[in-house]
Amino acid sequence: MPKSDAITFHANDVGEANMYKLMIGSVVPRPIAWVSSVSQAGVLNLAPFSFFTVASRNPPTLLISIGPGVNEREGTVKDTLANIRDLGEFVINMVPADLGEAMRQSSGDAGPEINEFELAGVTPRPGATVSVPAVLEAPIAFELKLDRIIPAGVDHLVLGRVECVHIDASAYAGNYRIANDHWKPLASLAGDFAGLTPPFSL
């Protein structure tokens, strides 16, 4: 419990934007799901989401939360959500520190006609179990089939069942373990990013 001199905020008083800042500044660090999807017109889409976690171990399921369109696209759904709804497949690519700038390039409000693999300067790798490509340069990629989409306020929780995992040899420690110190995962903070500090045990 915070100390007696803690500053207290009630959600009904501070408003949506300020509560959002309090949440994303506190729930850190967050892994980044770099989601690749394909539109009905066949255009490749790539976008990062830091509202991302494991939802279930059996069946293996990952979860991303996708917010509404912003700026000039306010009142619409994001291309990633529309593509996943339409195709029922997507890929979550994990972002290492050295792909941070490419990830940032794909985070803008590009139109649905823009190939964001090209925008980010990365290479599509054909899927083994889905028709959506992974990012070839990403050290880890999860191929997913859509399980369900759950509305949550203005956002949508997208649950995908893992069908296949690609792991670079340099990121694999053997015995189904990941060598995180080798692929150097990038984490999202409140507008900034961070890498891992040396791990320690408790």
C-alpha positions as CSV (number, residue, x, y, z in Angstrom):
1,M,0.0,0.0,0.0
2,P,1.4,3.5,-0.8
3,K,2.4,5.7,2.1
4,S,0.1,8.1,3.8
5,D,1.4,11.0,1.7
6,A,0.6,9.2,-1.6
7,I,-1.2,11.1,-4.3
8,T,-4.6,9.4,-5.0
9,F,-6.4,9.6,-8.3
10,H,-10.0,8.5,-8.9
11,A,-10.8,7.3,-12.4
12,N,-14.0,9.3,-12.6
13,D,-12.1,12.5,-11.8
14,V,-9.0,12.4,-13.9
15,G,-10.5,11.5,-17.3
16,E,-9.5,8.9,-19.9
17,A,-6.3,10.5,-21.2
18,N,-4.8,11.1,-17.8
19,M,-5.7,7.7,-16.4
20,Y,-4.1,6.2,-19.6
21,K,-0.9,8.0,-18.8
22,L,-0.9,6.7,-15.2
23,M,-1.5,3.1,-16.4
24,I,1.1,3.0,-19.1
25,G,3.7,4.7,-16.9
26,S,3.1,2.2,-14.1
27,V,2.6,-1.1,-15.9
28,V,6.2,-1.4,-17.2
29,P,8.2,-2.7,-18.8
30,R,5.8,-4.2,-21.4
31,P,6.9,-6.5,-24.2
32,I,6.1,-5.4,-27.7
33,A,4.0,-7.5,-30.1
34,W,5.0,-6.5,-33.6
35,V,1.9,-7.8,-35.4
36,S,1.9,-8.7,-39.1
37,S,-1.4,-9.1,-40.9
38,V,-2.8,-9.1,-44.4
39,S,-5.7,-7.1,-45.8
40,Q,-8.4,-8.5,-48.0
41,A,-6.7,-6.7,-50.9
42,G,-3.5,-8.5,-50.1
43,V,-1.6,-5.6,-48.6
44,L,0.9,-6.4,-45.9
45,N,0.4,-4.6,-42.6
46,L,2.8,-4.4,-39.7
47,A,2.1,-2.6,-36.4
48,P,3.5,-2.7,-32.8
49,F,1.3,-3.2,-29.7
50,S,2.5,-3.0,-26.1
51,F,-0.7,-4.2,-24.5
52,F,0.4,-7.8,-25.0
53,T,0.7,-10.9,-22.9
54,V,0.3,-14.7,-22.6
55,A,-3.4,-15.5,-22.1
56,S,-3.4,-19.3,-21.8
57,R,-0.9,-22.1,-21.7
58,N,-3.3,-24.8,-22.9
59,P,-4.3,-24.2,-25.6
60,P,-1.3,-21.9,-26.1
61,T,-2.8,-18.5,-26.6
62,L,-1.4,-15.0,-26.8
63,L,-3.4,-11.8,-26.3
64,I,-3.1,-8.3,-27.7
65,S,-5.3,-5.3,-27.0
66,I,-6.0,-3.1,-30.0
67,G,-7.3,0.4,-29.5
68,P,-9.4,2.5,-31.8
69,G,-8.1,4.6,-34.7
70,V,-6.5,7.9,-33.8
71,N,-5.9,11.3,-35.3
72,E,-7.4,11.6,-38.8
73,R,-8.6,8.0,-38.5
74,E,-10.5,8.6,-35.3
75,G,-13.8,6.7,-35.2
76,T,-12.4,3.8,-37.2
77,V,-10.8,0.5,-36.2
78,K,-7.1,-0.1,-36.8
79,D,-6.0,-2.0,-39.9
80,T,-4.6,-4.8,-37.8
81,L,-8.0,-5.5,-36.1
82,A,-9.8,-5.3,-39.5
83,N,-7.3,-7.7,-41.1
84,I,-7.4,-10.2,-38.3
85,R,-11.2,-10.2,-38.3
86,D,-11.3,-10.7,-42.1
87,L,-8.5,-13.3,-42.4
88,G,-8.6,-15.0,-39.0
89,E,-4.8,-15.3,-39.0
90,F,-1.8,-13.1,-37.8
91,V,1.8,-13.3,-36.7
92,I,3.3,-11.8,-33.5
93,N,7.0,-10.9,-34.1
94,M,9.2,-10.2,-31.1
95,V,11.2,-7.0,-31.3
96,P,14.9,-6.9,-30.4
97,A,16.7,-3.7,-29.6
98,D,18.3,-3.5,-33.0
99,L,15.0,-3.5,-34.8
100,G,13.6,-0.6,-32.6
101,E,13.8,2.0,-35.4
102,A,12.1,-0.3,-37.9
103,M,9.4,-1.0,-35.4
104,R,8.9,2.8,-34.8
105,Q,8.6,3.3,-38.6
106,S,5.7,1.0,-38.6
107,S,3.9,2.6,-35.7
108,G,2.4,5.6,-37.6
109,D,-1.1,6.0,-39.1
110,A,-0.2,4.7,-42.6
111,G,-3.2,4.1,-44.8
112,P,-4.5,0.6,-45.5
113,E,-3.0,0.7,-49.0
114,I,0.6,1.1,-47.6
115,N,2.8,-2.0,-47.4
116,E,4.3,-1.5,-43.9
117,F,7.0,-4.2,-44.4
118,E,8.4,-1.9,-47.1
119,L,7.8,1.2,-44.9
120,A,9.8,-0.4,-42.0
121,G,12.5,-1.8,-44.3
122,V,12.0,-5.5,-43.2
123,T,11.6,-8.7,-45.2
124,P,8.4,-10.9,-45.2
125,R,9.0,-14.5,-44.5
126,P,6.2,-16.9,-45.6
127,G,4.3,-18.6,-42.9
128,A,4.4,-22.3,-42.3
129,T,0.8,-22.6,-41.0
130,V,-0.8,-19.3,-41.8
131,S,-1.0,-17.2,-45.0
132,V,0.5,-14.1,-43.1
133,P,4.2,-13.6,-43.3
134,A,6.5,-13.1,-40.4
135,V,9.3,-10.5,-40.2
136,L,12.4,-12.4,-41.4
137,E,14.7,-10.2,-39.3
138,A,12.8,-10.9,-36.0
139,P,14.4,-13.5,-33.8
140,I,11.1,-15.0,-32.7
141,A,7.8,-15.2,-34.5
142,F,4.5,-16.8,-33.4
143,E,2.0,-17.8,-36.1
144,L,-1.5,-17.6,-34.8
145,K,-5.1,-18.4,-35.7
146,L,-7.8,-16.2,-34.3
147,D,-9.6,-17.6,-31.3
148,R,-11.9,-14.8,-30.4
149,I,-12.2,-11.0,-30.2
150,I,-13.6,-9.5,-27.0
151,P,-14.7,-5.9,-26.8
152,A,-13.3,-4.2,-23.7
153,G,-14.4,-0.6,-23.5
154,V,-13.1,1.3,-26.5
155,D,-10.5,-1.4,-27.1
156,H,-10.6,-5.0,-28.4
157,L,-8.9,-8.0,-26.9
158,V,-7.6,-10.3,-29.6
159,L,-6.8,-13.9,-28.6
160,G,-4.8,-16.0,-31.0
161,R,-3.9,-19.7,-30.7
162,V,-0.3,-20.4,-31.4
163,E,0.1,-22.8,-34.3
164,C,3.9,-22.5,-34.9
165,V,6.9,-20.7,-33.4
166,H,10.0,-19.7,-35.4
167,I,13.2,-19.1,-33.3
168,D,16.6,-18.0,-34.6
169,A,19.3,-20.4,-33.5
170,S,21.1,-17.5,-31.8
171,A,18.0,-16.9,-29.6
172,Y,17.5,-20.6,-28.7
173,A,19.1,-22.0,-25.5
174,G,18.0,-25.6,-26.0
175,N,15.4,-27.7,-24.2
176,Y,12.6,-25.2,-25.3
177,R,14.2,-22.3,-23.5
178,I,14.9,-18.8,-24.9
179,A,18.3,-17.1,-24.7
180,N,17.0,-13.6,-23.9
181,D,20.5,-12.2,-23.3
182,H,21.3,-13.1,-26.9
183,W,18.4,-11.5,-28.7
184,K,18.0,-8.5,-26.4
185,P,14.2,-7.9,-26.2
186,L,13.0,-4.3,-26.4
187,A,10.5,-3.2,-23.8
188,S,8.0,-0.3,-23.9
189,L,7.8,2.3,-21.2
190,A,5.7,5.4,-21.2
191,G,6.7,6.8,-24.5
192,D,10.3,5.5,-24.2
193,F,12.0,2.1,-24.5
194,A,14.4,0.0,-22.5
195,G,16.4,-3.2,-22.8
196,L,17.0,-5.8,-20.2
197,T,19.3,-5.2,-17.2
198,P,21.4,-8.3,-16.2
199,P,19.0,-10.9,-14.8
200,F,19.1,-12.0,-11.2
201,S,17.4,-14.6,-9.1
202,L,15.3,-14.2,-5.9
